[in-house]
Amino acid sequence: MKVWFIATAVFFLVGCQGSPAYYHRDVQRHVVVLDKREISVLPLGKDQWEAYGGKQGGSDAAALEKQKARQIKAIETVSGCAVTSSIYPEEEKKGKLLMRATVDCNKKPGS
C-alpha cells in the first residue's frame, strides 16, 4: 500500500514539470505588470530569457500580438537589453503563454 502511494505521488509530480518561469519560489524570477497583466520573466543563460503569462483573454490574432508585445517588453524591462528573436516552444504553440527569447545587450530596448 505504501509503495503504491509513493509511486502515485511520483507519477503526479513528474507531470508538474515545466518552465520555472511560473514557479513562484524561483529566486531569479521577476514579475512585471503591464496593462494589469502579470508576466513572469526568468533568465535561462547567456542572452536567453523566458517569459510566461500576460494573457488578456481572447485568442484572436490581435489579442495574441498584444500578449507577445507584453512578453517582449517584460523581458526587455528586466534584462535591460533588446529582444532580437523570440519563439514559442512546440509544447506552447497553442496557448502561447511561454515565450523564449534571445537578447542583445549591445542594443537598448526600443532602438
MIDREN-120073 format. One record per atom (N, C-alpha, C): atom name; residue number from 1; x, y, z. Coordinates in nm, 2 decimals. Each point is the difference from the previous one (the first is absolute). Layout:
<tornus>
<a CA | k NUM | X X | Y Y | Z Z> .
...
</tornus>
This chain:
<tornus>
<a N | k 1 | X 0.08 | Y -0.12 | Z 0.00> .
<a CA | k 1 | X -0.08 | Y 0.12 | Z 0.00> .
<a C | k 1 | X 0.09 | Y 0.13 | Z 0.00> .
<a N | k 2 | X 0.10 | Y -0.01 | Z 0.08> .
<a CA | k 2 | X 0.09 | Y 0.12 | Z 0.01> .
<a C | k 2 | X 0.07 | Y 0.02 | Z -0.13> .
<a N | k 3 | X 0.05 | Y -0.10 | Z -0.06> .
<a CA | k 3 | X 0.07 | Y 0.01 | Z -0.13> .
<a C | k 3 | X -0.09 | Y 0.05 | Z -0.11> .
<a N | k 4 | X -0.13 | Y -0.04 | Z 0.00> .
<a CA | k 4 | X -0.09 | Y 0.05 | Z -0.10> .
<a C | k 4 | X -0.02 | Y 0.15 | Z 0.02> .
<a N | k 5 | X -0.02 | Y 0.04 | Z 0.12> .
<a CA | k 5 | X -0.01 | Y 0.15 | Z 0.03> .
<a C | k 5 | X 0.11 | Y 0.08 | Z -0.05> .
<a N | k 6 | X 0.12 | Y -0.05 | Z 0.03> .
<a CA | k 6 | X 0.13 | Y 0.07 | Z -0.04> .
<a C | k 6 | X 0.01 | Y 0.00 | Z -0.15> .
<a N | k 7 | X -0.03 | Y -0.11 | Z -0.07> .
<a CA | k 7 | X 0.00 | Y 0.00 | Z -0.14> .
<a C | k 7 | X -0.10 | Y 0.09 | Z -0.07> .
<a N | k 8 | X -0.12 | Y 0.01 | Z 0.06> .
<a CA | k 8 | X -0.10 | Y 0.09 | Z -0.05> .
<a C | k 8 | X 0.04 | Y 0.15 | Z 0.02> .
<a N | k 9 | X 0.06 | Y 0.03 | Z 0.11> .
<a CA | k 9 | X 0.05 | Y 0.13 | Z 0.03> .
<a C | k 9 | X 0.11 | Y 0.04 | Z -0.10> .
<a N | k 10 | X 0.09 | Y -0.08 | Z -0.02> .
<a CA | k 10 | X 0.11 | Y 0.02 | Z -0.10> .
<a C | k 10 | X -0.06 | Y 0.02 | Z -0.14> .
<a N | k 11 | X -0.09 | Y -0.08 | Z -0.04> .
<a CA | k 11 | X -0.06 | Y 0.02 | Z -0.13> .
<a C | k 11 | X -0.07 | Y 0.13 | Z -0.02> .
<a N | k 12 | X -0.07 | Y 0.05 | Z 0.10> .
<a CA | k 12 | X -0.07 | Y 0.13 | Z -0.01> .
<a C | k 12 | X 0.11 | Y 0.11 | Z 0.01> .
<a N | k 13 | X 0.10 | Y -0.01 | Z 0.08> .
<a CA | k 13 | X 0.10 | Y 0.11 | Z 0.00> .
<a C | k 13 | X 0.08 | Y 0.01 | Z -0.12> .
<a N | k 14 | X 0.03 | Y -0.11 | Z -0.07> .
<a CA | k 14 | X 0.07 | Y 0.00 | Z -0.13> .
<a C | k 14 | X -0.09 | Y 0.08 | Z -0.10> .
<a N | k 15 | X -0.13 | Y -0.01 | Z 0.01> .
<a CA | k 15 | X -0.08 | Y 0.08 | Z -0.09> .
<a C | k 15 | X 0.00 | Y 0.15 | Z 0.02> .
<a N | k 16 | X 0.05 | Y 0.04 | Z 0.12> .
<a CA | k 16 | X 0.01 | Y 0.14 | Z 0.03> .
<a C | k 16 | X 0.12 | Y 0.07 | Z -0.06> .
<a N | k 17 | X 0.09 | Y -0.07 | Z -0.07> .
<a CA | k 17 | X 0.12 | Y 0.05 | Z -0.05> .
<a C | k 17 | X -0.04 | Y 0.10 | Z -0.11> .
<a N | k 18 | X 0.08 | Y 0.11 | Z -0.01> .
<a CA | k 18 | X -0.02 | Y 0.10 | Z -0.10> .
<a C | k 18 | X 0.09 | Y 0.11 | Z 0.02> .
<a N | k 19 | X -0.03 | Y 0.12 | Z -0.06> .
<a CA | k 19 | X 0.08 | Y 0.11 | Z 0.01> .
<a C | k 19 | X 0.01 | Y 0.06 | Z 0.15> .
<a N | k 20 | X 0.12 | Y 0.03 | Z 0.05> .
<a CA | k 20 | X 0.00 | Y 0.06 | Z 0.13> .
<a C | k 20 | X -0.05 | Y 0.15 | Z 0.00> .
<a N | k 21 | X -0.03 | Y 0.05 | Z -0.11> .
<a CA | k 21 | X -0.04 | Y 0.14 | Z -0.01> .
<a C | k 21 | X -0.13 | Y 0.03 | Z 0.08> .
<a N | k 22 | X -0.08 | Y -0.10 | Z 0.01> .
<a CA | k 22 | X -0.12 | Y 0.01 | Z 0.08> .
<a C | k 22 | X 0.00 | Y -0.06 | Z 0.14> .
<a N | k 23 | X 0.12 | Y -0.05 | Z 0.04> .
<a CA | k 23 | X 0.02 | Y -0.05 | Z 0.14> .
<a C | k 23 | X 0.03 | Y 0.12 | Z 0.09> .
<a N | k 24 | X -0.09 | Y 0.03 | Z 0.08> .
<a CA | k 24 | X 0.01 | Y 0.12 | Z 0.08> .
<a C | k 24 | X 0.11 | Y 0.01 | Z 0.10> .
<a N | k 25 | X 0.07 | Y -0.11 | Z 0.02> .
<a CA | k 25 | X 0.11 | Y 0.00 | Z 0.10> .
<a C | k 25 | X 0.13 | Y 0.01 | Z -0.06> .
<a N | k 26 | X 0.01 | Y 0.00 | Z -0.14> .
<a CA | k 26 | X 0.13 | Y 0.01 | Z -0.06> .
<a C | k 26 | X 0.06 | Y 0.14 | Z 0.03> .
<a N | k 27 | X 0.12 | Y 0.00 | Z 0.06> .
<a CA | k 27 | X 0.06 | Y 0.13 | Z 0.04> .
<a C | k 27 | X 0.04 | Y 0.09 | Z -0.11> .
<a N | k 28 | X 0.01 | Y -0.05 | Z -0.12> .
<a CA | k 28 | X 0.04 | Y 0.08 | Z -0.12> .
<a C | k 28 | X -0.12 | Y 0.06 | Z -0.07> .
<a N | k 29 | X -0.12 | Y -0.04 | Z 0.04> .
<a CA | k 29 | X -0.12 | Y 0.04 | Z -0.07> .
<a C | k 29 | X -0.04 | Y 0.14 | Z 0.03> .
<a N | k 30 | X -0.03 | Y 0.08 | Z -0.10> .
<a CA | k 30 | X -0.05 | Y 0.13 | Z 0.02> .
<a C | k 30 | X -0.14 | Y 0.01 | Z -0.05> .
<a N | k 31 | X -0.09 | Y 0.08 | Z 0.06> .
<a CA | k 31 | X -0.13 | Y 0.01 | Z -0.05> .
<a C | k 31 | X -0.02 | Y 0.15 | Z -0.04> .
<a N | k 32 | X -0.04 | Y 0.01 | Z -0.13> .
<a CA | k 32 | X -0.02 | Y 0.14 | Z -0.06> .
<a C | k 32 | X -0.15 | Y 0.01 | Z -0.02> .
<a N | k 33 | X -0.06 | Y 0.11 | Z 0.03> .
<a CA | k 33 | X -0.15 | Y 0.02 | Z -0.02> .
<a C | k 33 | X -0.01 | Y 0.11 | Z -0.11> .
<a N | k 34 | X -0.06 | Y -0.05 | Z -0.11> .
<a CA | k 34 | X -0.02 | Y 0.09 | Z -0.12> .
<a C | k 34 | X -0.15 | Y -0.01 | Z -0.03> .
<a N | k 35 | X -0.07 | Y 0.11 | Z -0.02> .
<a CA | k 35 | X -0.14 | Y 0.00 | Z -0.03> .
<a C | k 35 | X -0.08 | Y -0.08 | Z 0.10> .
<a N | k 36 | X 0.04 | Y 0.00 | Z 0.12> .
<a CA | k 36 | X -0.07 | Y -0.07 | Z 0.11> .
<a C | k 36 | X 0.01 | Y -0.15 | Z -0.01> .
<a N | k 37 | X 0.10 | Y -0.05 | Z -0.08> .
<a CA | k 37 | X 0.03 | Y -0.14 | Z -0.02> .
<a C | k 37 | X 0.14 | Y -0.03 | Z 0.05> .
<a N | k 38 | X 0.01 | Y -0.11 | Z 0.08> .
<a CA | k 38 | X 0.12 | Y -0.05 | Z 0.05> .
<a C | k 38 | X 0.08 | Y -0.08 | Z -0.10> .
<a N | k 39 | X 0.13 | Y 0.03 | Z -0.02> .
<a CA | k 39 | X 0.08 | Y -0.08 | Z -0.08> .
<a C | k 39 | X 0.12 | Y -0.04 | Z 0.08> .
<a N | k 40 | X 0.03 | Y -0.13 | Z 0.02> .
<a CA | k 40 | X 0.12 | Y -0.05 | Z 0.07> .
<a C | k 40 | X 0.11 | Y -0.01 | Z -0.10> .
<a N | k 41 | X 0.12 | Y 0.05 | Z 0.05> .
<a CA | k 41 | X 0.12 | Y 0.00 | Z -0.09> .
<a C | k 41 | X 0.11 | Y -0.06 | Z 0.07> .
<a N | k 42 | X 0.07 | Y -0.09 | Z -0.07> .
<a CA | k 42 | X 0.11 | Y -0.08 | Z 0.06> .
<a C | k 42 | X 0.12 | Y -0.01 | Z -0.10> .
<a N | k 43 | X 0.12 | Y 0.03 | Z 0.05> .
<a CA | k 43 | X 0.12 | Y -0.02 | Z -0.09> .
<a C | k 43 | X 0.02 | Y -0.15 | Z -0.01> .
<a N | k 44 | X 0.04 | Y -0.04 | Z -0.12> .
<a CA | k 44 | X 0.03 | Y -0.15 | Z -0.03> .
<a C | k 44 | X 0.14 | Y -0.02 | Z -0.02> .
<a N | k 45 | X 0.08 | Y 0.10 | Z -0.02> .
<a CA | k 45 | X 0.14 | Y -0.01 | Z -0.03> .
<a C | k 45 | X 0.05 | Y 0.12 | Z -0.07> .
<a N | k 46 | X 0.12 | Y 0.00 | Z -0.06> .
<a CA | k 46 | X 0.05 | Y 0.12 | Z -0.07> .
<a C | k 46 | X -0.09 | Y 0.04 | Z -0.11> .
<a N | k 47 | X -0.05 | Y 0.12 | Z 0.01> .
<a CA | k 47 | X -0.09 | Y 0.06 | Z -0.10> .
<a C | k 47 | X -0.13 | Y -0.08 | Z -0.03> .
<a N | k 48 | X -0.04 | Y -0.09 | Z 0.09> .
<a CA | k 48 | X -0.12 | Y -0.07 | Z -0.02> .
<a C | k 48 | X -0.10 | Y 0.02 | Z 0.12> .
<a N | k 49 | X -0.12 | Y 0.03 | Z -0.04> .
<a CA | k 49 | X -0.10 | Y 0.04 | Z 0.11> .
<a C | k 49 | X -0.13 | Y -0.08 | Z -0.04> .
<a N | k 50 | X -0.09 | Y -0.01 | Z 0.10> .
<a CA | k 50 | X -0.13 | Y -0.06 | Z -0.01> .
<a C | k 50 | X -0.10 | Y 0.09 | Z 0.07> .
<a N | k 51 | X -0.11 | Y 0.01 | Z -0.07> .
<a CA | k 51 | X -0.12 | Y 0.08 | Z 0.06> .
<a C | k 51 | X -0.12 | Y -0.09 | Z 0.00> .
<a N | k 52 | X -0.08 | Y 0.01 | Z 0.10> .
<a CA | k 52 | X -0.12 | Y -0.08 | Z 0.01> .
<a C | k 52 | X -0.11 | Y 0.09 | Z 0.05> .
<a N | k 53 | X -0.11 | Y -0.01 | Z -0.08> .
<a CA | k 53 | X -0.13 | Y 0.07 | Z 0.04> .
<a C | k 53 | X -0.02 | Y 0.13 | Z -0.08> .
<a N | k 54 | X -0.08 | Y 0.09 | Z 0.06> .
<a CA | k 54 | X -0.03 | Y 0.12 | Z -0.07> .
<a C | k 54 | X -0.13 | Y -0.01 | Z -0.09> .
<a N | k 55 | X -0.07 | Y -0.11 | Z 0.01> .
<a CA | k 55 | X -0.12 | Y -0.02 | Z -0.08> .
<a C | k 55 | X -0.11 | Y 0.08 | Z 0.05> .
<a N | k 56 | X -0.07 | Y 0.06 | Z -0.10> .
<a CA | k 56 | X -0.11 | Y 0.09 | Z 0.04> .
<a C | k 56 | X -0.13 | Y -0.06 | Z -0.02> .
<a N | k 57 | X -0.01 | Y -0.10 | Z -0.07> .
<a CA | k 57 | X -0.13 | Y -0.07 | Z -0.04> .
<a C | k 57 | X -0.02 | Y 0.01 | Z -0.15> .
<a N | k 58 | X -0.06 | Y -0.09 | Z -0.05> .
<a CA | k 58 | X -0.02 | Y -0.01 | Z -0.14> .
<a C | k 58 | X 0.12 | Y -0.07 | Z -0.07> .
<a N | k 59 | X -0.03 | Y -0.06 | Z -0.11> .
<a CA | k 59 | X 0.11 | Y -0.07 | Z -0.07> .
<a C | k 59 | X 0.01 | Y 0.04 | Z -0.14> .
<a N | k 60 | X -0.06 | Y 0.12 | Z -0.03> .
<a CA | k 60 | X 0.01 | Y 0.05 | Z -0.14> .
<a C | k 60 | X 0.14 | Y 0.06 | Z -0.02> .
<a N | k 61 | X 0.03 | Y 0.03 | Z -0.13> .
<a CA | k 61 | X 0.14 | Y 0.04 | Z -0.03> .
<a C | k 61 | X 0.03 | Y 0.13 | Z 0.07> .
<a N | k 62 | X -0.09 | Y 0.09 | Z 0.01> .
<a CA | k 62 | X 0.03 | Y 0.13 | Z 0.07> .
<a C | k 62 | X 0.04 | Y -0.02 | Z 0.15> .
<a N | k 63 | X -0.08 | Y -0.09 | Z 0.06> .
<a CA | k 63 | X 0.03 | Y -0.02 | Z 0.15> .
<a C | k 63 | X 0.13 | Y -0.07 | Z 0.01> .
<a N | k 64 | X 0.04 | Y -0.09 | Z -0.08> .
<a CA | k 64 | X 0.12 | Y -0.07 | Z 0.01> .
<a C | k 64 | X 0.12 | Y 0.09 | Z -0.03> .
<a N | k 65 | X -0.02 | Y 0.09 | Z -0.10> .
<a CA | k 65 | X 0.11 | Y 0.10 | Z -0.03> .
<a C | k 65 | X 0.03 | Y 0.09 | Z 0.12> .
<a N | k 66 | X -0.11 | Y 0.04 | Z 0.07> .
<a CA | k 66 | X 0.01 | Y 0.09 | Z 0.12> .
<a C | k 66 | X 0.08 | Y -0.08 | Z 0.11> .
<a N | k 67 | X -0.04 | Y -0.13 | Z 0.02> .
<a CA | k 67 | X 0.07 | Y -0.08 | Z 0.10> .
<a C | k 67 | X 0.15 | Y -0.01 | Z -0.04> .
<a N | k 68 | X 0.03 | Y -0.03 | Z -0.12> .
<a CA | k 68 | X 0.14 | Y -0.01 | Z -0.04> .
<a C | k 68 | X 0.08 | Y 0.13 | Z 0.02> .
<a N | k 69 | X -0.07 | Y 0.11 | Z -0.03> .
<a CA | k 69 | X 0.07 | Y 0.13 | Z 0.03> .
<a C | k 69 | X 0.02 | Y 0.02 | Z 0.15> .
<a N | k 70 | X -0.09 | Y -0.04 | Z 0.08> .
<a CA | k 70 | X 0.02 | Y 0.01 | Z 0.15> .
<a C | k 70 | X 0.11 | Y -0.09 | Z 0.04> .
<a N | k 71 | X 0.01 | Y -0.12 | Z -0.05> .
<a CA | k 71 | X 0.10 | Y -0.10 | Z 0.04> .
<a C | k 71 | X 0.14 | Y 0.06 | Z -0.04> .
<a N | k 72 | X 0.01 | Y 0.05 | Z -0.12> .
<a CA | k 72 | X 0.13 | Y 0.06 | Z -0.04> .
<a C | k 72 | X 0.04 | Y 0.12 | Z 0.08> .
<a N | k 73 | X -0.10 | Y 0.09 | Z 0.03> .
<a CA | k 73 | X 0.03 | Y 0.12 | Z 0.08> .
<a C | k 73 | X 0.04 | Y -0.05 | Z 0.14> .
<a N | k 74 | X -0.06 | Y -0.10 | Z 0.06> .
<a CA | k 74 | X 0.04 | Y -0.05 | Z 0.13> .
<a C | k 74 | X 0.14 | Y -0.05 | Z 0.00> .
<a N | k 75 | X 0.04 | Y -0.07 | Z -0.10> .
<a CA | k 75 | X 0.14 | Y -0.05 | Z -0.01> .
<a C | k 75 | X 0.09 | Y 0.11 | Z -0.01> .
<a N | k 76 | X -0.03 | Y 0.10 | Z -0.09> .
<a CA | k 76 | X 0.09 | Y 0.12 | Z -0.01> .
<a C | k 76 | X 0.01 | Y 0.08 | Z 0.12> .
<a N | k 77 | X -0.11 | Y 0.01 | Z 0.08> .
<a CA | k 77 | X 0.00 | Y 0.08 | Z 0.12> .
<a C | k 77 | X 0.09 | Y -0.07 | Z 0.10> .
<a N | k 78 | X -0.01 | Y -0.13 | Z 0.02> .
<a CA | k 78 | X 0.08 | Y -0.07 | Z 0.10> .
<a C | k 78 | X 0.15 | Y -0.01 | Z -0.04> .
<a N | k 79 | X 0.02 | Y -0.03 | Z -0.13> .
<a CA | k 79 | X 0.14 | Y -0.02 | Z -0.05> .
<a C | k 79 | X 0.07 | Y 0.13 | Z -0.03> .
<a N | k 80 | X -0.07 | Y 0.10 | Z -0.04> .
<a CA | k 80 | X 0.06 | Y 0.13 | Z -0.04> .
<a C | k 80 | X 0.06 | Y -0.01 | Z -0.14> .
<a N | k 81 | X -0.03 | Y -0.11 | Z -0.07> .
<a CA | k 81 | X 0.05 | Y -0.03 | Z -0.13> .
<a C | k 81 | X -0.11 | Y -0.01 | Z -0.10> .
<a N | k 82 | X 0.03 | Y 0.01 | Z -0.13> .
<a CA | k 82 | X -0.10 | Y -0.01 | Z -0.11> .
<a C | k 82 | X -0.02 | Y -0.14 | Z -0.03> .
<a N | k 83 | X -0.13 | Y -0.04 | Z -0.02> .
<a CA | k 83 | X -0.03 | Y -0.14 | Z -0.05> .
<a C | k 83 | X 0.02 | Y 0.00 | Z -0.15> .
<a N | k 84 | X 0.08 | Y -0.10 | Z -0.04> .
<a CA | k 84 | X 0.03 | Y -0.01 | Z -0.14> .
<a C | k 84 | X -0.07 | Y -0.11 | Z -0.07> .
<a N | k 85 | X -0.04 | Y -0.10 | Z 0.07> .
<a CA | k 85 | X -0.08 | Y -0.11 | Z -0.05> .
<a C | k 85 | X -0.08 | Y -0.06 | Z 0.11> .
<a N | k 86 | X -0.12 | Y -0.06 | Z -0.04> .
<a CA | k 86 | X -0.08 | Y -0.07 | Z 0.10> .
<a C | k 86 | X -0.07 | Y -0.12 | Z -0.06> .
<a N | k 87 | X -0.03 | Y -0.10 | Z 0.08> .
<a CA | k 87 | X -0.07 | Y -0.11 | Z -0.05> .
<a C | k 87 | X -0.10 | Y -0.05 | Z 0.11> .
<a N | k 88 | X -0.10 | Y -0.07 | Z -0.04> .
<a CA | k 88 | X -0.08 | Y -0.07 | Z 0.09> .
<a C | k 88 | X 0.04 | Y -0.15 | Z -0.01> .
<a N | k 89 | X 0.04 | Y -0.06 | Z 0.11> .
<a CA | k 89 | X 0.04 | Y -0.14 | Z -0.01> .
<a C | k 89 | X -0.12 | Y -0.09 | Z -0.06> .
<a N | k 90 | X 0.04 | Y -0.11 | Z -0.06> .
<a CA | k 90 | X -0.10 | Y -0.08 | Z -0.07> .
<a C | k 90 | X -0.12 | Y -0.03 | Z 0.09> .
<a N | k 91 | X 0.03 | Y -0.04 | Z 0.13> .
<a CA | k 91 | X -0.11 | Y -0.04 | Z 0.09> .
<a C | k 91 | X -0.08 | Y 0.12 | Z 0.04> .
<a N | k 92 | X 0.04 | Y 0.13 | Z -0.03> .
<a CA | k 92 | X -0.08 | Y 0.12 | Z 0.04> .
<a C | k 92 | X -0.05 | Y 0.07 | Z -0.12> .
<a N | k 93 | X 0.00 | Y -0.06 | Z -0.12> .
<a CA | k 93 | X -0.04 | Y 0.07 | Z -0.12> .
<a C | k 93 | X -0.15 | Y 0.04 | Z 0.00> .
<a N | k 94 | X -0.08 | Y -0.08 | Z 0.06> .
<a CA | k 94 | X -0.15 | Y 0.03 | Z 0.00> .
<a C | k 94 | X -0.03 | Y 0.11 | Z 0.10> .
<a N | k 95 | X 0.03 | Y -0.01 | Z 0.12> .
<a CA | k 95 | X -0.03 | Y 0.11 | Z 0.10> .
<a C | k 95 | X 0.09 | Y 0.12 | Z 0.00> .
<a N | k 96 | X 0.12 | Y -0.02 | Z -0.05> .
<a CA | k 96 | X 0.10 | Y 0.10 | Z -0.01> .
<a C | k 96 | X 0.02 | Y 0.08 | Z 0.13> .
<a N | k 97 | X 0.00 | Y -0.07 | Z 0.11> .
<a CA | k 97 | X 0.02 | Y 0.06 | Z 0.13> .
<a C | k 97 | X 0.15 | Y 0.00 | Z 0.03> .
<a N | k 98 | X 0.08 | Y -0.09 | Z -0.05> .
<a CA | k 98 | X 0.14 | Y 0.00 | Z 0.03> .
<a C | k 98 | X 0.08 | Y 0.04 | Z -0.13> .
<a N | k 99 | X 0.08 | Y 0.10 | Z 0.02> .
<a CA | k 99 | X 0.09 | Y 0.05 | Z -0.11> .
<a C | k 99 | X 0.14 | Y -0.01 | Z 0.04> .
<a N | k 100 | X 0.09 | Y -0.04 | Z -0.09> .
<a CA | k 100 | X 0.14 | Y 0.00 | Z 0.02> .
<a C | k 100 | X 0.06 | Y 0.10 | Z -0.10> .
<a N | k 101 | X 0.09 | Y 0.08 | Z 0.05> .
<a CA | k 101 | X 0.06 | Y 0.11 | Z -0.08> .
<a C | k 101 | X 0.15 | Y 0.01 | Z 0.02> .
<a N | k 102 | X 0.06 | Y 0.05 | Z -0.11> .
<a CA | k 102 | X 0.14 | Y 0.03 | Z 0.00> .
<a C | k 102 | X 0.01 | Y 0.16 | Z 0.01> .
<a N | k 103 | X 0.10 | Y 0.05 | Z 0.08> .
<a CA | k 103 | X 0.01 | Y 0.14 | Z 0.01> .
<a C | k 103 | X 0.14 | Y 0.04 | Z -0.05> .
<a N | k 104 | X 0.02 | Y 0.13 | Z -0.03> .
<a CA | k 104 | X 0.13 | Y 0.05 | Z -0.04> .
<a C | k 104 | X 0.02 | Y 0.12 | Z 0.09> .
<a N | k 105 | X 0.10 | Y -0.01 | Z 0.09> .
<a CA | k 105 | X 0.02 | Y 0.11 | Z 0.10> .
<a C | k 105 | X 0.08 | Y 0.11 | Z -0.06> .
<a N | k 106 | X 0.05 | Y -0.01 | Z -0.12> .
<a CA | k 106 | X 0.06 | Y 0.11 | Z -0.07> .
<a C | k 106 | X -0.11 | Y 0.10 | Z -0.06> .
<a N | k 107 | X -0.12 | Y -0.05 | Z 0.00> .
<a CA | k 107 | X -0.11 | Y 0.08 | Z -0.05> .
<a C | k 107 | X -0.09 | Y 0.03 | Z 0.12> .
<a N | k 108 | X -0.05 | Y 0.11 | Z 0.01> .
<a CA | k 108 | X -0.09 | Y 0.04 | Z 0.11> .
<a C | k 108 | X -0.14 | Y -0.02 | Z -0.05> .
<a N | k 109 | X -0.10 | Y -0.03 | Z 0.09> .
<a CA | k 109 | X -0.14 | Y -0.02 | Z -0.04> .
<a C | k 109 | X -0.05 | Y 0.12 | Z -0.07> .
<a N | k 110 | X -0.08 | Y -0.02 | Z -0.10> .
<a CA | k 110 | X -0.06 | Y 0.10 | Z -0.08> .
<a C | k 110 | X 0.09 | Y 0.07 | Z -0.10> .
<a N | k 111 | X 0.12 | Y -0.06 | Z -0.02> .
<a CA | k 111 | X 0.09 | Y 0.06 | Z -0.10> .
<a C | k 111 | X 0.00 | Y -0.08 | Z -0.13> .
</tornus>
